[in-house]
């Protein structure tokens, strides 16, 4: 089982009602955020791998490479239909 599987029984103390809904955000607001002030998240690498195996635009399979320098991560991926994305 992967650490990012959606199995709610893995954390019996978690209650979805305790989560704070911050509401929808505008893309323009996200682009103007200073990197030092931006909220940071810790994620498992296996969860990122799961996200980048499938193209978010056309749902076709992807190949990808990761470049890691300390906590910096850059992902380049290509889908079967020729889309190239860098994150």
N, C-alpha and C positions, 0 to 999 in steps of 0.2 A: 504494500500500500504506500502511496506517495504521501508526503507531508501536506500536500495541497488538495487532497481529495475532499470532497464536500460531505464529510461524515460528521454530523453534529454530535454523535455520541463520544467523540474523542475528547471533548472538553465539556464535561458535565456542569462546570461552574458557569459557563457562558450562557447568558440570557439575551436573546435578540432584542427584547424591549429595552435593555440597558444601553443599546447603541444609540449614539446621537446622530440624528439625521441633519446634515448640514445644508440640505437643499440643493437645488440645481445651481451650477456655476456657469457663468458665461465664458466662452473660449477666450475672448479678449481679456477678461480679468486674469485668466490663467497665464497668458502670455506676458503680462506686465509684472508678474511677481518676481521680486528679487530672489535669486537663488539662495542667498543666505537666510532669507526670511521664509522661504518655501517650506511647507511641511514635508518631513522626510518619513520614509517607511522602510521597515526591514522586511524583506521577503526571502523565502527559500529559493535557491537557484533552480531546484526541480520544478517549482511553480512557474518560474519565468520560462524554463524550457518548454513546459506544456503550452504556454501562451504563444510562443514563437514557432511552434511546429505547424500551425495552421494560419493561413493568411486571413487577417482581420477584414479584408475587403471582399474576397471572393471565396473564402473557405477552402481553398486548395492547399495541398501539402507544401511546406516550405523547407528549405535548407537554410542554415544560418551559421554565422561565426560570432564568437564573443571575443572582445578585447577587454582585458581587465588590468587595471593599474591601481592597486590599493582598493579603495572602495568605489572607484570609477568603473563603470561598465558601459561599453558601447556594443550594440548588437546590430549586425548587418544581416538582413535576410532577403531571400529571393523566393518567390512562389513559382509553382509550376507554369503559371501563365505569364511569367516574365516580369512581374512587378518587383521592384527593388526598393527596399526600405532600410533606413538607418535610424537607430534610436540610441 
